Every structure is written in C-alpha cells, then in structure tokens.
Amino acid sequence: MATSKLQALWNHPAGPKTIHFWAPTFKWGISIANIADFAKPPEKISYPQQLAVACTGVIWSRYSTVITPKNWNLFSVNVAMAGTGLYQLSRKIRHDYFSETAETDVAKE
C-alpha cells in the first residue's frame, strides 16, 4: 500500500520529477524566513517587502486552485506566505499607528 502511494506521488504531474514540485518546495524558504522575522522589532519591517509577500501569497493561492493538475504544495506554501506577510504587516501597522511610542514620537515633534 505504501509503495503504491509513493509511486503515485512519484508519477504525479506535479510530482518530484517536475519543476511544479520543486519550485513551491524551495519557496517554503521565504515563509520560513518570514517566520524567523517574527522576532525582529516592528520598526525594522518593510512595508513594500511584506506587501509583496502577502499579495504574492494571495494571488498564487488562487492560481494554484484553478490550474490543472491542482498543485496543493503550491497552494499551501502560498497560504503560508499570505499569512506570514499579513501578520508582519499587522505588526508594522500596530507599531506605527497604534502604539504608545508612536504617540510620544508625534508629541515630540
């Protein structure tokens, strides 16, 4: 049974013998790096970078569900990218517009 499942994965049109498998697999590195950046202070987060990560995740998540064959590896990595990008953007927005330090910085000016 396990052999037949592995053989089905190996021979799948989006399996390990194709770029459709390896591109999303290596794309996980971006999501992992973004997760590692959760420890980074919010003032070091870049709006353009995180907006690009979030938009890429949303757009390609949708695309991965309409192509044939359906590529669930591509879908899952892009959902992770959208999630981490949106979370980082929310941290940056909270820091820039809703934190106590932002209010004191404006008061000093």
N, C-alpha and C positions, 0 to 999 in steps of 0.2 A: 504494500500500500504506500509506504513512504517513498519507495523507489518510483512509483508511478506519479506521485505528486511532484517529486524533484524533476522527473523527466518532463512533465507538463510545464513546469516553470522554465526549464532549460529551453524548451522548444516554443515557448510563448512568443508572439510577435513583438512584445515589449520585454522579452527576457534578457538574460545576461549576455547573450550573443549579439546584442544590438546597442546602438547609442541611446535608444529610448529607455534603456535600463540605467546605463552608466551616468548620463548627464544629470538626471534627478538625484542619483545616489551621491554624486560629488557635490551637488547643490546643497545637501544637508550641512555641509561645512559652513555655509553662510548663516543658516539658522542656529547652528551650534555656537558660532562666533557671536551672534546677536544675543544668545542666552548668556554667554560669558560676560557680555557687556552690561548685563543687569546690575552688576556690582559697580559699574562706572558711575561717577557722580552725574546727575542730570545736566549740569551745565556743560558737560563735555559731549553731550549727544547732539548729533547733527540733524536738523530738520530735513534737509534735502535727501540725505542718505536714508533716513528711516522712512520718509515718504516714498522713496523709490523701492525700498524693500517691501513695504506694505502694499503698494499698488501692484508691484510685480506678483506678489503672492495672490492677491485677489483676482487679477486678470488671468494668470496662468492656471489658477484653480478651476476657474470656469472653463477655460480652453481644454483642460485635461479631461473634462467630463463629456465633451462633445466630439472629440477625435475618436477614430477607430484605429486600433483597438483602444479601449479605455486603459489609461495608464494610471493606476492607483498610487504608484510610487511618486509620480509627478504631482498628483493631486495632494497627497499627504505632505510632501515637502513644501508645497506652496501654501497650504493651510498653515503650516508651522511658520513660514516666512511672514504671512499676513498677520498672524497672531503676535509674533515677536515684534514686528515693526509697529503695529498698532499699540502694543504695550509700551514700547520705548517712546513713541510719540506722546502717549498719555502721561508718561513720567516727565517728559520735557515740558509739556503744556502746563501740568500741575506746578512744576517748579517755576516756570517763567511767569505765570499769571495768577496762581492761587496760593503761593507760599508766603510765609511771613518775611522771608529775606527779600523777595521781590518788592514787597510793600515798603520795606525800610530803605531799599536802594532808590526807589522813586522819591521817597521823602527827603533823602539826602540831596537830591538834585534840586 
